[in-house]
Amino acid sequence: MPHFPGTGPSDIASTLSPMEARSPVSTVARRLLDLFTGGAIEPGTRLPTERQLVTALGVGRSAVREALAALEILGVVDVRPGSGTYLRGTASELLPQTLSWGLLIGERNTVELLEIRTGLEVYMARLAAERGDPDAIRPAEKFLNRMRISLTDLEIYSQADLDFHRVLERAAGNAVLSDLLHVVRSLLQVYADRILSETEVASAALGEHQAVFDAVMSGDGDAAATAMAKHMRTATARLLALVQSES
C-alpha cells in the first residue's frame, strides 16, 4: 500500500475500489478501518470527505456517514465540524482498541451487546430503586415530560430518553456500572438513533419509561427491575429488526 504523508484526501480516496451499492454499514466501516489503520496514513491526516468516500466506494451517503460515526465512537477518527475528519493516533495505538471491540456493529456482536445492555440497565434500575434518593430520581420526570411533548420531534425525544436513563444511572450510585453503560450505549448509538422512526413507537416507549420511573420512585427494586426488563425487551426487538434489515 502506498504511503500518504503530505498528500491530500483525494489521494487517499483514490486507493479505494467500488463496493456493492447496498453494502451494509458494517462492511463499509470495515473497509475504511482497513485503510485507516493499515499504517500508511500519518496520525492527524485529514481524511476524505463523505462525498469523496461515497464516490470512491460507490455506496450511499448514509452508509458512509454511519460508518464514520461508528469509527468515531471507537476512537479511530476525529470528526471536527467545519474542518473535516482526521485520523487519530498511530496504527499501533488504534489496532488494539478496534480489535478488542471487534468493531461491534455486526449482527452477531450487536446481539451480544444488547444482552449486556439489558442486564446492566435492569440492575441499574434495581439499584436506583433500592438505594436512590428520591431527590436524585425526581429529575427523571422532567425528561419524561420532555419525551411526552416531543413525540413528533424524535431527535429531541431520543436525547430526553438518554437523559432519563442517565438520571437513574446516577441515582444507582455505582461508578463502574455507569462506565460500562456508557461504553455499551455508545457502541450501539449507530443504530439506536434510528429505531424511533414513528410516533406510535415513541408513544409506546414513553409508557414503558413511565412504568420504570414509577417503580423506581416507589423504592420497589423488584418492580423497577421488571419494568426495565420489559422496556429492554421491546427496545431490543426494535433495534435487532433494524440490524437484521441491513445485514
C-alpha positions in Angstrom: 0.0 0.0 0.0 1.4 3.5 -0.8 2.2 5.9 2.0 0.3 9.2 2.3 2.3 11.7 4.4 1.9 15.1 3.0 -0.8 14.1 0.4 -4.4 15.1 0.4 -7.8 13.3 1.0 -8.2 12.8 -2.7 -5.1 10.7 -2.9 -6.4 8.5 0.0 -9.8 8.1 -1.6 -8.2 7.1 -4.9 -6.9 3.9 -3.3 -10.5 2.7 -2.6 -12.3 0.5 -5.0 -16.1 0.4 -5.5 -18.2 -1.8 -3.4 -21.7 -3.2 -3.9 -24.1 -0.3 -3.7 -26.2 -1.9 -1.0 -23.3 -2.9 1.2 -24.3 -2.8 4.9 -22.8 -0.2 7.2 -20.6 -2.8 9.0 -19.0 -3.7 5.7 -18.3 -0.1 4.7 -16.8 0.5 8.2 -14.5 -2.5 7.9 -13.3 -1.3 4.5 -12.5 2.1 6.0 -10.9 0.6 9.1 -8.6 -1.4 7.0 -7.4 1.7 5.1 -7.2 4.0 8.1 -5.3 1.6 10.4 -3.1 0.0 7.8 -0.1 2.1 8.8 0.1 4.1 5.6 -1.6 7.2 6.9 0.0 9.5 9.3 -1.8 10.4 12.6 -3.6 13.7 12.2 -4.1 13.4 8.5 -7.3 14.9 7.1 -9.3 12.0 5.6 -11.5 12.1 2.5 -14.9 13.8 2.8 -18.2 11.9 2.9 -18.7 12.9 -0.7 -15.3 11.6 -1.8 -15.8 8.3 0.0 -19.3 7.9 -1.5 -17.8 8.4 -5.0 -14.8 6.1 -4.3 -16.8 3.3 -2.7 -19.9 3.6 -4.8 -22.2 3.3 -1.8 -24.9 5.5 -0.3 -24.1 8.6 1.7 -26.0 7.3 4.7 -23.8 4.2 4.8 -20.6 6.2 4.8 -21.9 8.7 7.4 -22.9 5.9 9.8 -19.6 4.0 9.2 -17.7 7.2 10.1 -19.9 7.7 13.2 -19.0 4.1 14.3 -15.3 4.7 13.8 -15.5 7.9 15.7 -17.2 6.1 18.6 -14.4 3.5 18.5 -11.7 6.3 18.6 -10.4 5.7 15.1 -11.2 9.0 13.6 -11.9 12.5 14.9 -14.8 14.4 13.2 -14.3 18.2 13.6 -17.4 20.1 12.4 -16.5 22.7 9.8 -13.0 21.2 9.4 -13.2 17.6 8.4 -12.4 14.1 9.6 -8.9 13.2 10.9 -7.1 10.0 11.8 -6.4 9.6 15.5 -3.2 8.1 16.9 -0.9 5.6 15.2 -1.9 2.3 13.8 -0.3 0.5 16.8 -2.4 2.6 19.2 -5.6 2.1 17.3 -5.5 -1.6 16.4 -5.6 -3.0 20.0 -8.7 -0.9 20.7 -10.6 -1.7 17.5 -9.6 -5.4 17.6 -10.6 -5.7 21.3 -14.1 -4.4 20.5 -14.2 -6.4 17.2 -15.9 -3.4 15.5 -19.1 -4.1 17.4 -21.5 -3.2 14.6 -22.2 -6.6 13.0 -25.3 -8.5 13.8 -23.8 -11.2 16.0 -21.9 -8.8 18.2 -24.8 -6.4 18.3 -27.0 -9.2 19.7 -24.4 -9.9 22.4 -24.1 -6.2 23.2 -27.8 -5.9 23.6 -27.8 -8.8 26.1 -25.2 -7.0 28.1 -27.1 -3.7 27.9 -30.3 -5.4 29.2 -28.5 -6.9 32.2 -26.8 -3.6 33.1 -30.0 -1.5 32.6 -32.1 -3.9 34.7 -29.6 -3.9 37.5 -29.2 -0.2 37.3 -33.0 0.3 37.8 -33.0 -2.1 40.8 -30.1 -0.2 42.4 -31.7 3.2 41.7 -35.0 2.0 43.4 -33.3 0.4 46.4 -30.6 3.0 47.2 -31.5 6.1 45.2 -32.5 9.3 47.0 -36.0 10.5 45.7 -34.4 13.9 45.2 -31.9 12.3 42.9 -34.5 10.3 41.0 -37.1 13.0 40.6 -35.3 14.9 37.8 -36.0 11.9 35.5 -39.6 13.1 35.5 -38.5 16.3 33.6 -37.2 14.1 30.8 -40.3 12.0 30.8 -42.3 15.2 30.2 -39.9 16.3 27.5 -40.4 13.0 25.8 -44.2 13.4 26.1 -44.2 16.8 24.4 -41.7 15.7 21.7 -43.4 12.7 20.2 -43.4 14.4 16.8 -39.7 15.6 17.2 -37.9 12.3 17.6 -34.4 13.9 17.8 -35.4 15.8 20.9 -37.3 12.7 22.2 -34.2 10.5 21.8 -32.0 12.9 23.8 -34.6 13.1 26.5 -34.7 9.3 26.5 -31.0 9.1 27.1 -31.1 11.8 29.8 -33.8 9.8 31.6 -31.6 6.7 31.8 -28.6 8.8 32.9 -30.6 10.2 35.9 -31.4 6.7 37.1 -27.8 5.7 36.4 -26.5 8.4 38.7 -29.1 7.6 41.3 -27.9 4.0 41.3 -24.6 5.2 42.7 -22.2 2.7 41.1 -19.4 4.3 39.1 -18.3 1.1 37.4 -21.8 0.3 36.3 -22.1 3.8 34.9 -18.9 3.5 32.9 -20.0 0.1 31.5 -23.4 1.5 30.5 -21.7 4.5 28.8 -19.5 2.2 26.7 -22.3 -0.1 25.7 -24.7 2.7 24.8 -22.0 4.5 22.7 -21.3 1.4 20.7 -25.0 0.9 20.0 -25.6 4.5 19.2 -25.0 4.0 15.4 -28.4 2.1 15.4 -30.1 3.5 18.5 -30.7 6.9 17.0 -32.7 5.4 14.2 -35.1 2.9 15.9 -37.6 5.6 16.9 -38.9 6.4 13.5 -42.6 6.5 14.2 -44.7 8.5 16.8 -46.6 5.3 17.7 -43.3 3.5 18.7 -42.2 6.6 20.7 -45.5 6.7 22.5 -45.3 3.0 23.5 -41.7 3.5 24.7 -42.9 6.5 26.7 -45.3 4.3 28.6 -42.5 1.8 29.4 -40.3 4.6 30.8 -43.2 5.9 32.9 -43.6 2.4 34.5 -39.9 2.3 35.2 -40.0 5.8 36.8 -43.0 5.0 39.0 -41.4 1.7 40.2 -38.0 3.4 41.0 -39.7 6.3 42.8 -41.7 3.8 44.9 -38.4 2.2 46.1 -39.5 -1.2 44.8 -36.4 -2.9 43.4 -38.3 -5.9 42.0 -40.9 -3.8 40.3 -38.2 -1.5 38.9 -36.2 -4.4 37.5 -39.3 -6.0 36.0 -40.4 -2.7 34.3 -36.9 -2.1 32.9 -36.7 -5.7 31.7 -40.0 -5.2 29.8 -38.7 -1.9 28.3 -35.4 -3.6 27.3 -37.2 -6.5 25.6 -39.2 -4.2 23.3 -36.3 -1.8 22.7 -34.0 -4.8 21.8 -36.6 -6.2 19.4 -36.8 -2.9 17.6 -33.1 -2.5 17.3 -32.5 -6.1 16.2 -35.1 -5.7 13.4 -33.1 -2.7 12.1 -29.8 -4.5 12.3 -31.1 -7.6 10.5 -32.7 -5.5 7.8 -29.2 -4.1 7.0 -27.3 -7.4 7.2 
